[in-house]
């Protein structure tokens, strides 16, 4: 069964352009790592939970999966 996720890009695109978007890394606060994978690539975000309980992104990473990696899975 194929899992469908709602298209959140419009909301994400708006949020990432707001200033200030990124937060500075601080080891005193809780961190959250969010990972996602599709047939063509991988994505990850590192978030910091701030003192007001809001989360702000610290870093983003993504890459395409090579043909060899596609065959391995």
C-alpha distance (Angstrom), angle and dihedral (degrees) to the residues before:
residue distance angle dihedral
X1 . . .
X2 3.80 . .
X3 3.79 116.5 .
X4 3.79 116.0 -138.9
X5 3.78 121.7 -156.9
X6 3.79 123.3 -161.8
X7 3.80 117.6 -105.3
X8 3.80 103.6 -100.5
X9 3.80 96.5 165.8
X10 3.83 97.2 103.0
X11 3.82 90.9 55.0
X12 3.82 91.6 42.7
X13 3.82 91.9 47.7
X14 3.79 90.9 53.1
X15 3.80 93.6 46.5
X16 3.81 95.3 48.9
X17 3.80 91.5 55.0
X18 3.80 94.5 52.7
X19 3.79 116.9 102.7
X20 2.99 121.8 -96.3
X21 3.76 95.4 26.3
X22 3.79 106.0 151.1
X23 3.79 124.0 57.6
X24 3.78 126.9 -147.3
X25 3.78 117.2 -107.8
X26 3.78 112.5 -101.6
X27 3.80 120.3 176.5
X28 3.82 91.1 -153.0
X29 3.82 93.1 70.9
X30 3.79 130.6 70.7
X31 3.82 114.5 -96.9
X32 3.81 127.4 -150.1
X33 3.81 124.7 -161.0
X34 3.80 117.3 -158.7
X35 3.81 118.1 -166.5
X36 3.79 130.2 -173.3
X37 3.78 133.9 177.3
X38 3.78 133.0 -170.8
X39 3.79 131.4 173.6
X40 3.82 91.8 -87.3
X41 3.78 104.1 38.5
X42 3.79 155.9 -9.8
X43 3.77 130.2 -112.0
X44 3.79 136.4 -172.1
X45 3.78 138.1 178.1
X46 3.79 129.8 -168.2
X47 3.81 114.2 -150.0
X48 3.80 132.8 -171.6
X49 3.78 121.1 -146.9
X50 3.79 105.8 -139.5
X51 3.79 128.7 -147.8
X52 3.84 90.2 -95.8
X53 3.86 89.2 57.5
X54 3.82 92.2 -110.5
X55 3.79 118.5 127.9
X56 3.80 123.2 -131.5
X57 3.80 126.8 -173.9
X58 3.78 118.9 -110.2
X59 3.81 99.3 -179.3
X60 3.80 143.3 -5.2
X61 3.80 128.9 -153.4
X62 3.79 133.8 179.1
X63 3.78 140.0 159.8
X64 3.77 142.0 172.4
X65 3.79 119.8 -104.4
X66 3.81 113.5 -116.8
X67 3.81 121.9 -124.4
X68 3.81 89.7 -108.1
X69 3.79 91.9 53.1
X70 3.81 90.6 49.1
X71 3.80 90.2 55.2
X72 3.81 92.2 46.5
X73 3.81 93.8 59.1
